[in-house]
Amino acid sequence: MEEDDTVSPQGGGVADKMTAADVEARDWSEMTAVCLVNVFRRLTLEDRWRGAMLSCRSWLDAACDPSLFSALDLEPAFDAAGVGRPDAAAWWTPAFQSRVDGMLQLATERSSGGLREVRIRHCSDDALCFAAERSPDLRTISVRSSQSISDRSIFKIAICCPMLMELDISNCYEVSYKSLELIGQNCPNLTILRRNLLNWLDPSQHAGIVPDDYLRACPQDGDREASTIAKFMPKLKHLELRFSKLSINGLLLISEGCQDLELLDLFGCANLTSRGIEQASANLKKLQTLVRPNFYIPRSVFHTERYGHWRLYDERFQTNVFQI
């Protein structure tokens, strides 16, 4: 009995005998939309936007499926570009902000209300308001280093996005304690807050990158923000306050009002003492990770008439990496 050419020894058909030429000859644009979307979901954001979308009409249609736009995460691109920081100064320009705004607005439109995660930098109030108004299910918003973000857009988030669980407004100097209050009142599920500042103790590391006037605008109301966090964000589990100017009074308020904290990052907080940190952390029974100031703070930062005594200086700056 002759072997049937359409059947392989393993029980397959002619498809198992397809050659490379056969594969190349197939029209991949004829794949169903469901299959294409499933494939595109495994691509990076850049590959989807700069590759798949530009291939053909059917791929463009599939790449615009709302399910592919539930998250806009540009952090990998910023991290990769920031290794050598060859063009980091350009990130702080209006032209770059306009490009980021365009991507956020496009993702918002394409998601058809399904946008849940936004991780970008250097966007504007207008773009963030646009996203907030059309994305009621937003759970994560990270807009750190956005010099144009102010209370206006954060107010909009508080009103339109009650499901918010994570907020990163690090280095956003136009955002005040009023925004923290409104977020705390309207977003009961918030468990992660990042309110880090640029290194004002050694601004030379930002020279030539961050505009000088922006560096000089560093928020001074650390204790007021701490009081607001303590009062309106009791469910926080993760709090970052790097280089905040809060004092021990503000830290104690946080330790009393945010009893669920599991991580507290105080790196670079120059106004705190080791004794005060120990006192505050003793109130946080669930605390698992405590990042201490651990930063060399030049004596010139402080008024010598207030901190001239060496014993007080030793208490204030005794950390794991610096002990007098």
KASUL-V683683 format. One line per field, one symbol per residue. ss: DSSP state (h for helix, s for strand, l for the rest). psi: psi as a letter, one per 30 degrees, with the letter a starting at -180 (. if undefined). burial: b if it has 9 or more other C-alpha atoms within 8 Angstrom, else e. Layout:
ss = ???
psi = ???
burial = ???
//
This chain:
ss = lllllllllllllhhhhllhhhhhhllhhhllhhhhhhhhllllhhhhhhlhhhllhhhhhhhllhhhhlssslhhhhhhhllllllhhhhhlhhhhhhhhhhhhhhhhhhlllllsssllllshhhhhhhhhhlllllssslllllslshhhhhhhhhhlllllssslllllsllhhhhhhhhhhlllllsssllllllllhhhhlllllhhhhllllllhhhhhhhhhhhlllllssslllllllhhhhhhhhhhlllllsssllllllllhhhhhhhhlllllllssslllllllhhhllhhhhllhhhhhhhhlllllll
psi = kkkkffklfggaafffgkleeeeffkjfffkleeeeeeeffflleeeeefdefgeleeeeeefgkeffhfkjjgeeeeeeffefhegeeffgleeeeeeeeeeeeeeeeffhggkfkjjllhlleeeeeeeefgifgkekjjhlhjffkafeeeeeeeefifgkfkkjhkgjfgklfeeeeeeeefifgkfkkjhllljfeiffffkfdkkefeefgkkfheeeeeeeeeefhfgkfjkkhkglglaeeeeeeefefifgkfkjjgkgjfgkleeeeeeefffifgkekjjlehkkjkffflkefegfkeeeeeeegjaffjk.
burial = eeeeeebbeeebbbeeebeeeeeeeeeeeeeeeeebbeebeeeeeebbbebbbbebebbbbbbbbbebbbbbbbbeeeeebbeeeeebbebbeeebbbebbbebbebbebbbbbbbbbbbbbbbbebbbbbbbbbbbbbbbbbbbbbbbbbebbbbbbebbbbbbbbbbbbbbbbbbebbbbbbbbbbbbbbbbbbbbebeebeeebebbbeebbeebeeebbbbbbbbbebbbbbbbbbbbbbbbbbebbbbbbbbbbbbbbbbbbbbbbbbbebbebbbebbeebeebbbbbbeeeeeeeeeeebbeeebbbbbbbbeebee
//
